[in-house]
Amino acid sequence: MPGGYQKIRPADGRAPFTKENQPPNRGRKSTKILTDLLTKQLKSKKDIMVTGIDPLTDKQITIRVPMPTREVIIGALLRQAAKGNLMAIKEIFDRTEGKAMQPVEIEDGLHIHVTRI
């Protein structure tokens, strides 16, 4: 290769990273694949083991209940919040109430304006 490793000159006929010279598949495809895999898994169902008392025999029984993965994750988040996990509590409030508004200072020469976003 003319110019050696990472020393391509425009005189060599290819300037690095011009409109015509772009690396193939610059990682865009892998993001789409990951999103598709996550979406597929969230739509799938997981078997949850539920334990309870059979009202007819008064014995403890365990049954399998298929639940969507999304609901399993939400249940886990709610259990963590109920235990006092502040990150789980924050995530729930951010998703249900929206993120807290932050004051922003904007300076335009002589004045400083404090606004809320």
N, C-alpha and C positions, 0 to 999 in steps of 0.2 A: 504494500500500500504506500503510495507516495506520502512523504512527510513523516511516516512513522506513527507510533501509537499516540493517539489523541493530539496529533499535530497536523490535522487536515487544514489546508489553506484553500481559500477561495480559488486560487490559481489551479488547484488540483481538479477542479470541476465540480466539487460538491462542498458547499459550505455546510457545517454541521447545524442541524436543526432548523433548516429553512422550511418553507411551506412544502417544497418538493421532497425534502429529505427528512422524513419523520420515522421514528422507530415503529415497527409493526406492533399492533396490539399493546398499547401503552398501559395495560392494567385495567382498562375500562371493562373488558369482558369478564374478568374475575369478580368484579364487584357485582355485576348482574347475576352471575352464577351463585354467589353467596346469598344475595337477596332472594333468588328463586328457591334455594335450599331452605332458608329460614322460613319463608312463606309456606312451603310445602310441609315442613315439620310443625309449624303452628296450626295448620289445618288438620293434621293427623290427630288420632285419638290415642290416649294412654290409658292403661288399666290402672285404676285406683282401688286399693284394698280398703273396704269399709267394714268396721267391726261394730256389731250391735247385739241386742238381745232379741231372740225370736219370741214374739208374743204368744205363740201357741205352745212352745216347749219350755220357755223361760231359760233356754241355753244360749250361751254366747256363740254367735256365728260370724263368719267373715265372708263377704261376697266381693266379687270383682265388678266394678262399675266403670264402663268406658267413658272417659271425659275428654273433651278437646284440650289439646296441649295448652292453648291460650288460657283456659280456665284454671288449669293446674298451676301455671305460672302466676296468675293473678292471686290464686289462693295462697301460694307460698309467700308472695309479697305482703298480703294482708296479715298472715300469721306472723311474719317478721315485724311488721308495724305494731301488732298487738303485744309483742314481747318488748317493745320499746326501742327497736332499731331506728335511730334517727334518720338514717339515709332512706330507709323504706318509707317512713312517715313523710319525709320531704318529697319523695317521688310521687306518692299518692296525692299530696296536696298540689304539687306542680301540675299533675295530670288532670285533676278535677277542678281546681280553682284557678289555675294559671299561675305563672311565675310571678313573684312579688315585684312590684314596680320599683325601679331604682332612680334616684335623683341624678340628673345630668346637668353639668355646668357648661354653658356655651358662651364663649367670650367673643364679642364682635367689636374690637377696638376699645371703646370707652366703657362699655357696660358688660356686666356678667349676669346672665339670665340663668336661673335655676328652674328647670322644668322637670316634669315626671314623664317618663316614657310609658 
